[in-house]
Amino acid sequence: MKNKNILVFGSTGFIGRSITKRLLQNGDKLICPVRNASRVKRNILSGDIGQIEVIEFDINNLDEIKSLIEKSDLVINLIGILYEQNNLSFELAHYLLPKKIAGFCELFKKPFLHVSSLGSTFQTKSNYLTSKKMGEEFIENNNTNHIIVRPSTVYGEEDNFINLFGKMAKILPFLPLIKKGKTKFQPIYVNDLSLFIFNLLSNFDKYKNANLAAVGNEIFTFKEILSHIFMSLKKKERFFYMPSFLAILQGKILEKLPKPLFTYDQYVTLSHDSISEGSQKLVTEILKQDLSNMKIITSEYLKKFIDRV
């Protein structure tokens, strides 16, 4: 797969930074449409001069991407949002954008890898999960040369999940448990996920038109993950079992902030498990190595939250 011109949407995100670094190390040339070019500087530093082309991109003018797709060898879409903003809705990010990309990829016969979300479904009131499902369904029904990857929760040194609760555990007297902490996750390490995507790209024809769950080896409840965070920080477990009405109220208030820590839609999303039992076998096969151990890796980067004298 060396020396390919690869178009990467979402290169500045948590997953995007990991996969672009891997592609640059492979010698590929990347085209990265971004809304803020300054956010790509770290990726540029990991590649050779001229290896990465950064293009200002207006997500509200999707016809701009047609020429970018035409001159690419393959296309990756990693764009996803956890909360809606004034100019960026779930529908635009997770459905209209993938729809437009898939259409142009089909027109120019370009391989298209799309990253969605495990648990996407129409059987929910979660706009996040519904919009993810809409994007997947359109691609499956209208694009004949695609791969869809659906990760569970992704963890890593720069994640916004384990790190968030690690920070909260350090400064708060307790951690809130929503839905009694029973929601299940099958977390995957970001480096495993980027290698998984890289190997799929390298064997595109073998997995063409597949819809694949990307999961780790173990299943944890939300409470078990928080318990692990407390243990890693050498703190006593302290939980507040948040009633549904209070979680809903909190979500509706916090979602009005520019960068909300929690929204009502995220509360609804927590009603759905993010697991795919048995899928770890295929993930390991595609990785050609063992999956990482979440507790070992997260314990290492959670150390920054341990109080030191």
C-alpha positions as CSV (number, residue, x, y, z in Angstrom):
1,M,0.0,0.0,0.0
2,K,3.1,2.3,-0.1
3,N,3.1,5.6,-2.0
4,K,-0.7,5.9,-2.1
5,N,-2.5,9.3,-2.2
6,I,-4.8,8.9,0.8
7,L,-7.6,11.4,1.6
8,V,-8.2,11.5,5.3
9,F,-11.2,13.3,6.8
10,G,-10.9,13.7,10.5
11,S,-7.1,13.6,10.6
12,T,-6.9,16.0,13.7
13,G,-9.0,13.8,16.0
14,F,-7.9,11.3,18.6
15,I,-8.2,8.3,16.2
16,G,-7.1,10.5,13.2
17,R,-3.7,11.4,14.7
18,S,-2.9,7.8,15.3
19,I,-3.9,6.5,11.8
20,T,-2.2,9.4,10.0
21,K,1.0,8.9,11.9
22,R,1.0,5.2,10.8
23,L,0.2,6.1,7.2
24,L,3.0,8.7,7.1
25,Q,5.5,6.2,8.5
26,N,4.4,3.8,5.7
27,G,5.5,6.4,3.1
28,D,2.0,7.3,1.9
29,K,1.1,10.9,0.9
30,L,-1.9,12.3,2.8
31,I,-4.4,14.9,1.8
32,C,-6.1,16.2,5.0
33,P,-9.2,18.5,4.7
34,V,-9.5,20.4,8.0
35,R,-11.5,23.2,9.4
36,N,-8.5,24.6,11.3
37,A,-5.2,24.0,9.6
38,S,-3.1,24.9,12.7
39,R,-4.4,21.7,14.4
40,V,-2.5,19.5,12.0
41,K,1.0,20.7,12.9
42,R,1.8,17.6,15.1
43,N,1.0,15.3,12.2
44,I,3.1,17.4,9.8
45,L,6.1,17.0,12.0
46,S,5.9,13.2,11.8
47,G,6.1,13.1,8.0
48,D,8.6,14.1,5.4
49,I,8.5,17.5,3.6
50,G,5.6,17.5,1.1
51,Q,4.2,14.2,2.5
52,I,1.1,15.8,3.9
53,E,-1.2,18.4,2.2
54,V,-3.5,20.3,4.5
55,I,-6.6,21.9,2.8
56,E,-9.0,24.2,4.5
57,F,-12.4,22.5,4.4
58,D,-15.9,23.9,4.9
59,I,-18.1,21.1,6.1
60,N,-21.2,23.1,5.1
61,N,-20.1,23.1,1.4
62,L,-19.7,19.4,0.7
63,D,-19.4,19.8,-3.1
64,E,-15.8,21.0,-2.5
65,I,-14.7,17.4,-1.7
66,K,-15.4,16.1,-5.2
67,S,-12.1,17.1,-6.8
68,L,-10.2,15.9,-3.7
69,I,-11.7,12.4,-4.0
70,E,-11.1,12.3,-7.7
71,K,-7.3,12.7,-7.3
72,S,-7.1,10.3,-4.4
73,D,-6.3,6.5,-4.4
74,L,-8.4,5.8,-1.4
75,V,-10.6,7.7,1.1
76,I,-10.9,7.4,4.9
77,N,-13.6,9.1,6.9
78,L,-13.0,9.5,10.7
79,I,-15.2,12.5,11.3
80,G,-17.5,12.1,14.4
81,I,-18.8,14.4,17.1
82,L,-20.0,13.7,20.6
83,Y,-22.3,16.7,20.9
84,E,-24.0,19.1,18.4
85,Q,-22.9,22.6,17.8
86,N,-24.6,25.5,16.2
87,N,-23.1,24.9,12.8
88,L,-22.5,21.1,13.1
89,S,-25.3,18.7,13.7
90,F,-25.2,14.9,14.1
91,E,-27.1,14.6,10.8
92,L,-24.5,16.7,9.0
93,A,-21.4,15.0,10.5
94,H,-22.6,11.4,10.6
95,Y,-25.0,11.1,7.7
96,L,-24.8,14.0,5.1
97,L,-21.0,14.1,5.0
98,P,-20.5,10.2,4.6
99,K,-23.4,10.2,2.1
100,K,-21.6,12.8,-0.1
101,I,-18.2,11.1,0.3
102,A,-19.7,7.7,-0.5
103,G,-21.4,9.1,-3.6
104,F,-18.2,10.6,-5.0
105,C,-16.2,7.5,-4.1
106,E,-18.7,5.4,-6.1
107,L,-18.6,7.9,-9.0
108,F,-14.8,7.7,-9.3
109,K,-14.5,4.1,-8.2
110,K,-12.4,4.8,-5.1
111,P,-12.1,2.5,-2.1
112,F,-13.8,4.1,1.0
113,L,-13.2,3.2,4.6
114,H,-15.7,4.7,7.0
115,V,-15.4,4.7,10.8
116,S,-18.8,4.6,12.5
117,S,-19.7,3.5,16.1
118,L,-20.5,0.2,17.7
119,G,-24.1,0.3,18.9
120,S,-25.4,2.4,16.1
121,T,-29.1,1.7,15.7
122,F,-32.5,3.0,14.8
123,Q,-34.0,1.4,17.9
124,T,-33.2,4.4,20.1
125,K,-34.0,8.0,21.0
126,S,-30.3,8.8,20.8
127,N,-29.7,11.2,17.9
128,Y,-26.0,10.2,18.0
129,L,-26.6,6.5,17.5
130,T,-29.4,7.1,14.9
131,S,-27.3,9.4,12.8
132,K,-24.4,6.9,12.9
133,K,-26.8,4.2,11.7
134,M,-28.1,6.5,8.9
135,G,-24.6,7.0,7.6
136,E,-23.8,3.2,7.7
137,E,-27.0,2.2,6.0
138,F,-26.6,4.7,3.1
139,I,-23.0,3.5,2.4
140,E,-24.0,-0.2,2.5
141,N,-26.9,0.4,0.1
142,N,-25.2,2.8,-2.3
143,N,-21.5,2.1,-2.3
144,T,-20.0,-1.0,-3.8
145,N,-16.4,-0.6,-2.6
146,H,-16.4,0.2,1.1
147,I,-15.4,-1.1,4.5
148,I,-17.2,0.1,7.7
149,V,-15.4,-0.1,11.0
150,R,-17.5,0.3,14.2
151,P,-15.3,0.8,17.3
152,S,-16.4,0.5,20.9
153,T,-15.0,3.0,23.3
154,V,-11.4,3.9,22.3
155,Y,-8.8,4.5,25.0
156,G,-5.3,5.9,24.8
157,E,-3.0,8.5,26.3
158,E,-5.0,11.4,24.8
159,D,-8.5,10.0,25.1
160,N,-11.5,12.0,26.4
161,F,-13.0,9.1,28.4
162,I,-10.5,7.5,30.8
163,N,-8.7,10.8,31.2
164,L,-11.9,12.7,31.9
165,F,-12.9,10.5,34.7
166,G,-9.4,10.3,36.0
167,K,-9.3,14.1,36.3
168,M,-12.8,14.0,38.0
169,A,-11.7,11.3,40.4
170,K,-8.8,13.5,41.5
171,I,-10.8,16.7,42.2
172,L,-14.3,15.4,43.1
173,P,-15.3,13.7,46.3
174,F,-17.2,11.1,44.2
175,L,-17.9,9.9,40.7
176,P,-21.4,9.9,39.3
177,L,-22.9,6.6,38.2
178,I,-25.5,6.9,35.5
179,K,-27.8,3.9,34.7
180,K,-26.4,2.4,37.9
181,G,-23.1,1.9,36.0
182,K,-24.4,-1.2,34.2
183,T,-23.8,-0.1,30.6
184,K,-21.2,-2.4,29.0
185,F,-18.2,-1.5,26.9
186,Q,-15.5,-3.5,25.1
187,P,-12.7,-0.8,24.9
188,I,-10.0,-0.9,22.2
189,Y,-6.6,0.7,22.4
190,V,-6.2,3.5,19.9
191,N,-2.9,2.1,18.6
192,D,-4.7,-1.3,18.0
193,L,-7.5,0.5,16.2
194,S,-5.2,2.4,13.9
195,L,-3.2,-0.8,13.1
196,F,-6.6,-2.6,12.5
197,I,-7.6,0.1,10.0
198,F,-4.1,0.1,8.4
199,N,-4.2,-3.7,7.8
200,L,-7.8,-3.4,6.4
201,L,-6.6,-0.8,3.9
202,S,-3.7,-3.0,3.0
203,N,-6.1,-5.9,2.3
204,F,-9.0,-3.9,1.0
205,D,-10.3,-6.4,-1.5
206,K,-10.3,-9.2,1.1
207,Y,-12.6,-7.2,3.4
208,K,-14.5,-5.3,0.7
209,N,-18.1,-4.3,1.7
210,A,-17.6,-5.7,5.3
211,N,-19.1,-4.1,8.4
212,L,-16.6,-4.9,11.2
213,A,-16.8,-4.3,15.0
214,A,-13.5,-3.1,16.4
215,V,-13.3,-4.2,20.1
216,G,-10.8,-5.2,22.7
217,N,-10.5,-8.5,24.5
218,E,-12.5,-7.7,27.6
219,I,-16.0,-6.4,28.4
220,F,-16.4,-4.0,31.3
221,T,-19.4,-2.3,32.9
222,F,-19.2,1.5,33.3
223,K,-18.8,0.9,37.1
224,E,-16.0,-1.5,36.6
225,I,-14.1,1.1,34.5
226,L,-14.5,3.7,37.2
227,S,-13.5,1.3,39.9
228,H,-10.3,0.6,37.9
229,I,-9.7,4.4,37.7
230,F,-10.0,4.7,41.5
231,M,-7.6,1.8,42.0
232,S,-5.1,3.2,39.6
233,L,-5.2,6.5,41.4
234,K,-4.9,4.7,44.8
235,K,-8.1,6.3,45.9
236,K,-11.1,4.8,47.8
237,E,-14.1,4.2,45.6
238,R,-16.8,6.8,46.1
239,F,-19.9,6.7,43.9
240,F,-23.0,8.7,43.6
241,Y,-25.8,6.7,42.0
242,M,-27.4,9.5,40.0
243,P,-31.2,9.1,39.5
244,S,-32.4,9.3,36.0
245,F,-34.4,12.5,36.4
246,L,-31.3,14.2,37.8
247,A,-29.1,12.9,35.0
248,I,-31.6,14.1,32.4
249,L,-31.8,17.6,34.1
250,Q,-28.0,17.8,34.3
251,G,-27.7,16.8,30.6
252,K,-30.2,19.4,29.4
253,I,-28.4,22.1,31.4
254,L,-24.8,21.2,30.5
255,E,-25.5,20.8,26.8
256,K,-26.1,24.5,26.6
257,L,-22.4,25.1,27.3
258,P,-20.0,25.7,24.3
259,K,-18.1,22.4,25.2
260,P,-20.4,20.4,27.4
261,L,-19.0,17.6,29.6
262,F,-22.4,15.8,29.4
263,T,-25.6,16.1,27.3
264,Y,-29.1,14.6,27.3
265,D,-28.3,12.7,24.2
266,Q,-25.2,11.1,25.9
267,Y,-27.5,10.1,28.7
268,V,-29.8,8.3,26.2
269,T,-26.7,6.7,24.5
270,L,-25.7,5.2,27.9
271,S,-28.8,3.1,27.7
272,H,-27.1,1.0,25.0
273,D,-24.2,-1.4,25.5
274,S,-21.2,-1.0,23.2
275,I,-20.0,-4.6,22.9
276,S,-19.7,-7.3,20.2
277,E,-18.9,-10.6,22.0
278,G,-16.7,-12.8,19.9
279,S,-15.6,-10.1,17.5
280,Q,-12.2,-9.8,19.2
281,K,-11.2,-13.0,17.5
282,L,-11.4,-11.4,14.0
283,V,-9.8,-8.2,15.2
284,T,-6.8,-10.2,16.6
285,E,-6.6,-12.1,13.3
286,I,-6.5,-8.8,11.3
287,L,-4.1,-7.2,13.7
288,K,-1.7,-10.2,13.5
289,Q,-0.9,-9.7,17.2
290,D,-2.6,-9.8,20.6
291,L,-4.9,-7.0,21.6
292,S,-3.7,-4.7,24.3
293,N,-4.6,-5.0,28.0
294,M,-6.8,-2.0,28.9
295,K,-6.0,-2.0,32.7
296,I,-2.2,-2.2,32.1
297,I,-2.1,0.6,29.6
298,T,-4.6,3.0,31.3
299,S,-2.9,2.5,34.7
300,E,0.3,3.9,33.2
301,Y,-1.2,7.1,31.8
302,L,-3.5,7.6,34.8
303,K,-0.4,8.1,37.0
304,K,-0.4,11.8,36.0
305,F,-3.5,12.2,38.2
306,I,-2.0,10.7,41.3
307,D,-1.2,13.3,44.0
308,R,2.5,13.5,44.6
309,V,4.2,15.3,47.4
